[in-house]
Amino acid sequence: MVARIAVVDPLPLFRQGVASVLSAAGHSVETPTDVSLWLRRAKSSVVLLTVRSERDWDLLDRLCGAAGHHLVIAVLDAESAVLGARAVRTGARSVLARDVAADTLRQTVEATIGGQAVMPADVAAALAGGTPPNGQRALSAEQLSWLRQLASGSTVTQMADRAGYSERAMFRLLQAVYRQMGVRTRLEAIMRAQESGWL
């Protein structure tokens, strides 16, 4: 699906690089000086907006509050759960770190156009009320082993038998691991472990 995309960033080289990557993927990309005016002319569009200052936050708020069928992807200087969550709460559909690889940029834009919200796991955890990964304690080798077993499809009963615990004790131990990771469910724990490169 071809989309009209506006890239808003203070650095011309960054804008040109993003435009080049997305144009190569078949999208119509522009770098307007007045994105509000551009949006009035573009019926269905995507805006990649770099958010660095309070002025940028105000623009994000105005763009997300404007009428029309457009999507805003907030581009942040560094991965920050707090800033990413703020961007989503302001109305951004997706959140992207400014230093991502070209493939990640392209995939995020295409997933957003396809109706998905894309963001780093720590942003999702912050939105869900969890603890960001950078605030977590290190997991033990045994705890990592449990996560690997869960990811490979083992049941809690099977894991308890292998580890020599009762099923009830294994559930409690896994709940402690989830809390330590700042997640609430088995699925969140597996996803966090995959993103952290533990599996």
TABEL-V386657 format. One line per field, one symbol per residue. ss: DSSP state (@ for helix, = for strand, . for the rest). phi: phi as a letter, one per 40 degrees, with the letter a starting at -180 (. if undefined). A space follows every 10 residues. Layout:
ss=???
phi=???
This chain:
ss=...=====.. .@@@@@@@@@ @@@@...=== ....@@@@@@ @..======= =..@@@@@@@ @@@@@...== ======.... @@@@@@@@@@ ...====... .@@@@@@@@@ @@@....... @@@@@@@@.. ..@@@..... @@@@@@@@@@ @....@@@@@ @@@...@@@@ @@@@@@@@@@ @....@@@@@ @@@@@....
phi=.cbcbbbbac cdccdcccdc cccccgccbb bccbcccdcc cccbabbcbc bbbccccccd ccccccchbb bbbcbbcbcb cccccccccc hccbbbccbc cdccdccccc ccccgcbbac dcccccccgc ccdcbccccc cccccccccc cchccccccc cccgbccccc dccccccdcc cgbbbdcccc ccccccgcb
